């Protein structure tokens, strides 16, 4: 799975720490999502969707083999 979280975060001029605080996770969690080392839970994906006011599939998409 790939994601556009880093791009979306940059559009709103948020640091990883800022975003982490807003959705109640650690900065390391945001970093791991952006580097595709961690697949967020449905709840976390929905929190991101709500915060950025865009659908979940604007952040995350499947790649071949997923």
C-alpha positions as CSV (number, residue, x, y, z in Angstrom):
1,X,0.0,0.0,0.0
2,X,1.2,3.5,-0.7
3,X,0.1,6.7,0.8
4,X,0.2,10.5,0.3
5,X,0.2,11.5,4.0
6,X,3.5,13.4,3.7
7,X,2.1,15.5,0.8
8,X,-1.2,16.1,2.5
9,X,0.6,17.1,5.7
10,X,2.8,19.5,3.7
11,X,-0.2,21.2,2.1
12,X,-1.5,22.1,5.5
13,X,2.1,23.0,6.7
14,X,2.0,20.6,9.6
15,X,5.0,18.9,11.1
16,X,4.9,15.2,12.0
17,X,4.7,16.3,15.6
18,X,1.8,18.7,14.9
19,X,-0.2,16.0,13.1
20,X,0.6,13.4,15.8
21,X,-0.8,15.7,18.5
22,X,-3.9,16.4,16.6
23,X,-4.9,12.8,16.1
24,X,-3.5,11.4,19.3
25,X,-0.5,9.3,18.2
26,X,3.3,9.6,18.4
27,X,5.4,11.4,15.9
28,X,7.1,8.0,15.3
29,X,3.7,6.6,14.2
30,X,3.3,9.4,11.6
31,X,6.9,8.8,10.4
32,X,6.3,5.0,10.1
33,X,3.1,5.6,8.1
34,X,4.8,8.0,5.7
35,X,7.6,5.5,5.2
36,X,5.2,2.6,4.6
37,X,6.4,0.7,7.6
38,X,3.1,0.8,9.4
39,X,-0.4,0.4,8.0
40,X,-2.8,2.5,10.2
41,X,-5.9,1.1,11.7
42,X,-9.3,2.0,10.3
43,X,-9.9,4.4,13.3
44,X,-6.6,6.2,12.6
45,X,-7.3,6.4,8.9
46,X,-10.7,7.9,9.6
47,X,-9.2,10.4,12.0
48,X,-6.8,11.5,9.2
49,X,-9.7,11.7,6.8
50,X,-11.7,13.9,9.2
51,X,-8.8,16.2,10.0
52,X,-7.8,16.8,6.4
53,X,-11.4,16.7,5.2
54,X,-10.6,14.3,2.4
55,X,-11.6,10.7,1.8
56,X,-9.5,7.9,3.2
57,X,-8.7,6.7,-0.4
58,X,-7.1,10.1,-1.1
59,X,-4.4,9.0,1.4
60,X,-4.1,5.3,0.9
61,X,-4.1,3.2,-2.2
62,X,-3.3,-0.4,-3.0
63,X,-0.4,-1.4,-5.1
64,X,0.0,-4.5,-7.2
65,X,0.3,-7.5,-4.9
66,X,-1.5,-6.0,-2.0
